[in-house]
Amino acid sequence: MELTTEQFIHDFELTLNEQQQTILSTATPSELFVALAHTIRQYYTPLWIERNKKLQENKDKIAYYFSVEFLPGRMLETNLLNLGILDVVKEGFAQLGIDFTQVKQAEHDMALGNGGLGRLAAAFMDSLATTGYAGFGNGLRYKYGLFKQRIVNGYQVELPDAWFGSIGNVWETRKDHDIVDVRFFGNVYMTDAGNGKLKPVYSDAQVLRAVPYDVPQLGYGNGVVNNLRLWDVEIPEEYELSYPTIEDRRRVEDITAVLYPDDSSDEGKKLRLMQEYFMTSAGLQTIVKSYLKLGLPLERIYEKVSVHINDTHPAVAPAEFMRILIDEYGLEWDDAWNATQKVMSYTNHTILSEALEKWHTGLFAHVLPRVYQIIVEIDNRYAAQMSAQGVDYETIENTRIVRNNQVHMAHLAIIGGHSVNGVAQIHTELLKEDTLRDFYKVSPEKFNNKTNGIVQRRWTQIAAPGLSKTIDKWIGQGWRSDIHELRKLNEYVDNSQAQADFWEVKQLAKQRLADYIEQTTGVHVTTDAIFDVQVKRLHAYKRQLLNVMHIIKLYWDIKDNPEGEFTPRVFIFGAKAAPGYHFAKSIIKIINELANLINNDEQIGDKLKVVFLENYRVSLAELIIPAANVSEQISLASKEASGTSNMKFMMTGAVTMATLDGANIEIKDEVGDDNIVIFGMTKDDVYNHYATRDYYSRGIYDNDPVIHRVVNTFVDGTIPNCQREGSEIFDALITYNDEYFLLQDFTSYVEAQEHLTQLYADRARWMHMSMTNIANSDKFTSDDTIRQYAQEIWNLSLPSHGKHR
Ligand SMILES: CCc1ccc([C@H](C)CC(=O)N[C@@H]2O[C@H](CO)[C@@H](O)[C@H](O)[C@H]2O)cc1
C-alpha cells in the first residue's frame, strides 16, 4: 500500500491519542505497540472486508486448514512487511524518536503451538495469503499458550503463558454473527423422521457456545487478507441454569483454557478430545452455513470447499461432517460420504506410534455419542466395501477405524478423505513402506509427498535484516519478492569480497546473540568461536544427548591436553520438554550442569562454552538462527519426519551437521555432498537393526574406550549435582540398550565434527559452503509447498480478483 511517513505519523499519533488517550512522551512500549497495531488495523481492514465480499460474490473455492496448533510468534513486523510499510513505520518512529525494537519486543509471542506442526501451520497461513489462494485457518483461542520455561537450578520449570496479559490479542476480532452451538455427552436414540428416514434425538446433552475470533493473515505485497479463525467457548444464556456455580462455569471454560504441551505422545485426556471436537464441529458448521449462502446443492460442496486435517488432532472431521450433512441437512448417506471424501485430506507429521492418537471407545462414545455411532457405521461400511473388493481379512482388520476398543484417528482421516501426505520424501516413503503400508496397499492413489517449507520473509528480511541487505548488494532486491532469484548468489560463492561481506554480517549476528547470552545467562562467549546450535523440542529421537556426548569428549580432549590446538566452540541449546516427559527433563538438567562445569573451568577458558537458553520460542529463534555457524540436525534416521529449523539455518548461512533423515536429505540434494556434513546410519541401517534385533550397546561401551569414558562421565561424578539424572541416562544408553542408537552413531559423529572443524579453519571453503546453502535454500519456501497443496490436494484455483505471486 502507498503510505507516506507523514501520513503514517499522523494516523499513529491520532490513534495513540484517541484510542489510548496517551501522548508520545509518556507512552510505554506496550502502549506504543497497541497504538501501532490499531493504526495498521485501519489500513488492512478495508482489504479484509473487500476480500470476503469478493470471495462470496465470485463463489471462489476455499481451503480450510484445521489445526489444534498455530505458532505465529510475533505478528507485528510480518504484518508491516506484508503491507509494504515496514520501512515507512521505522522511518516514522525514527522521526518521532521511538525505538522500534523496543516496541516490537512489547508484543508477546502468539505461542498456540508446541513446535514444528504448529509453526508449519502458521507458515502456511502466510504463504496462502502471499500466493493469493483463498486458504483459511481453523483452530482454538487458547487463553494460555505453550508454557513459559524457566531454568531453576538447572531444572525446567513450567509457568503459565498468560499471553493475553494486559492487552489481549490486538490482532483478533470477535465475530458474533458466526456463533454456533456444539453438543457433548448425553444420549442419542434414533426415531422415525416420518419420511421413511430415522433421525437422532439427543437427551441431556451439554450444549456449549462456540464464539469465533478472526485474526487476519496478510499476503506479502498483494493486498490479500485471509482469515485465521480461533474458536472460544461460552455458556449460552438459555443454558446457564445447568452451570450454577463458578466451578461449573470454569470447567466449561477449561475447554479453550490451555494448549496441551505434548508434542509426541498422546495423553488421551477427555478435555483434549473435547478441544479437538469443539474446533472441528464449530469450523465445519460455519463452513456449511457460508457455503449454503452460495445457493448451491450441498451434495456438491466439495466443488467449493476443501478441509485439511493437520495430523490426527482434527481427524474427527469426516465423521462430524457426515453428522452435519445427514442429521442437520438430511442428505443420503452415500451423497454425504461422497462429498466428505472429496472435501477431506490429511497430513501425517510423525511415525512415532505413541503420537498417533487412539481414543478408548468408551470415552469416545461417552463424550461424542452420535459421532461415535457414525464412526462405527463408516467403519462397517468400509470393511464391507473392502471385502467386496477382495481385500484380505488381515489388511481390513489392520486398517479398520475401531479396533481393540480404540478409535484410530489416523485411520478415520485416511478412510474419510482423498489424500494422505507426508512432509518430506523419506517420511512419505516410510509411511508407504511401513507406518501406513496396509492403507498404501488398498488405496495407493491417496498417498503423496509435500516437503515442508518456511516463510523466507520472516527468517531473512525480519530476523536477518543485515544479511538481507548483503544479499541485495550482490544480487539486487528481486529475491525479496521472488525467492528463486537467490540462486544468482551461486555466482559469488568464491568471490572474496562477497565472502568477506557474508562473513562480516554473520559475525554481527553472532555478536548480537553473544550480547543476549551474556545478558540472560551471564556467560561471556567470543564470536571467534564456532557457534554450534541445536534448537528444537527436547526429545530422545532428536538426540540432544548425542550432542552432549560429543561435548563431553571435547571436554576430556582439552583436560587431557590443555595446551593442545583447539578451535573454540560455543554449543547453544534451546529446548522445551513436555512437562510429563521425565527423561527429557533429565537431559535438560544434565546440559545445564555440564555447562556450569565447563563454563567455570579456567583450564578450558574460551575453548569451550555451553549455553542453554531458556524459554525457546519463535521470537528467540529469530535471534539465534541467523547467528549460527553449525546447524545440528542429528536425529536418528527415520525419526524426524522433516524438520523445518534445518531449512531456516540453511537460508541464513549455517552449515548443516546432519543424519540422512527428514528434509536433511533434500537439503543435501540442493547443496551437494561438499556443502553439508553427513554422518551416521541410514534409515535402512536402522531398520536392519530392527529386523535382526542385533544391536547391543553394552558391547560398544565395553570395547570402545572413548565411548566408555564418555558414558561413564554421566555417573562418575565428573558432572556435579546430577547423579540421579546421570544414572538415568546411563541406564537408557546401556541397561535399556540405547533405543536411539547413540553409541552406534557416536564415532561417525565425532569424525564428522572433526571434519567440520577443519572446514571452518579454511575460511574460503567455509564461506563457499555457507553461501551455497543460502543460494540454494529457495527450494524450501513454504510458498511453493502451499502451491503444491493447492494444486495437487485441494484443487484450488487462484481467486479471479486480487493480485497473485
Ligand atoms: C498427541 C500429541 C502430539 C502433538 C503434536 C504432534 C506433532 C505431530 C509433532 C510435530 O510437531 N511433528 C513435527 O512436525 C513438523 C512439521 O511437519 C516436522 O517438520 C517435524 O519433523 C515433526 O517432528 C504429535 C503428537
The ligand as an SDF file (V2000), in Angstrom:
LIG
                    3D

 25 26  0  0  0  0  0  0  0  0999 V2000
   -0.8510  -36.0200   20.5910 C   0  0  0  0  0  0  0  0  0  0  0  0
    0.3550  -35.2250   20.9340 C   0  0  0  0  0  0  0  0  0  0  0  0
    1.0740  -34.7330   19.7130 C   0  0  0  0  0  0  0  0  0  0  0  0
    1.1840  -33.3660   19.4810 C   0  0  0  0  0  0  0  0  0  0  0  0
    1.8800  -32.9120   18.3630 C   0  0  0  0  0  0  0  0  0  0  0  0
    2.4340  -33.8350   17.4970 C   0  0  0  0  0  0  0  0  0  0  0  0
    3.1350  -33.2840   16.2870 C   0  0  0  0  0  0  0  0  0  0  0  0
    2.8450  -34.1050   15.1030 C   0  0  0  0  0  0  0  0  0  0  0  0
    4.5510  -33.2630   16.4770 C   0  0  0  0  0  0  0  0  0  0  0  0
    5.2510  -32.3850   15.4620 C   0  0  0  0  0  0  0  0  0  0  0  0
    5.2980  -31.2000   15.6310 O   0  0  0  0  0  0  0  0  0  0  0  0
    5.8190  -33.0270   14.4370 N   0  0  0  0  0  0  0  0  0  0  0  0
    6.7640  -32.2980   13.6330 C   0  0  0  0  0  0  0  0  0  0  0  0
    6.0660  -31.7280   12.5150 O   0  0  0  0  0  0  0  0  0  0  0  0
    6.9400  -30.9260   11.7360 C   0  0  0  0  0  0  0  0  0  0  0  0
    6.1040  -30.2450   10.6490 C   0  0  0  0  0  0  0  0  0  0  0  0
    5.7320  -31.1480    9.6770 O   0  0  0  0  0  0  0  0  0  0  0  0
    8.0840  -31.7640   11.1420 C   0  0  0  0  0  0  0  0  0  0  0  0
    8.9570  -30.9120   10.4380 O   0  0  0  0  0  0  0  0  0  0  0  0
    8.8320  -32.4840   12.2570 C   0  0  0  0  0  0  0  0  0  0  0  0
    9.7820  -33.3550   11.7040 O   0  0  0  0  0  0  0  0  0  0  0  0
    7.8490  -33.2660   13.1290 C   0  0  0  0  0  0  0  0  0  0  0  0
    8.5000  -33.8300   14.2580 O   0  0  0  0  0  0  0  0  0  0  0  0
    2.3430  -35.1740   17.7070 C   0  0  0  0  0  0  0  0  0  0  0  0
    1.6440  -35.6300   18.8520 C   0  0  0  0  0  0  0  0  0  0  0  0
  1  2  1  0
  2  3  1  0
  3  4  1  0
  3 25  2  0
  4  5  2  0
  5  6  1  0
  6  7  1  0
  6 24  2  0
  7  8  1  0
  7  9  1  0
  9 10  1  0
 10 11  2  0
 10 12  1  0
 12 13  1  0
 13 14  1  0
 13 22  1  0
 14 15  1  0
 15 16  1  0
 15 18  1  0
 16 17  1  0
 18 19  1  0
 18 20  1  0
 20 21  1  0
 20 22  1  0
 22 23  1  0
 24 25  1  0
M  END
$$$$
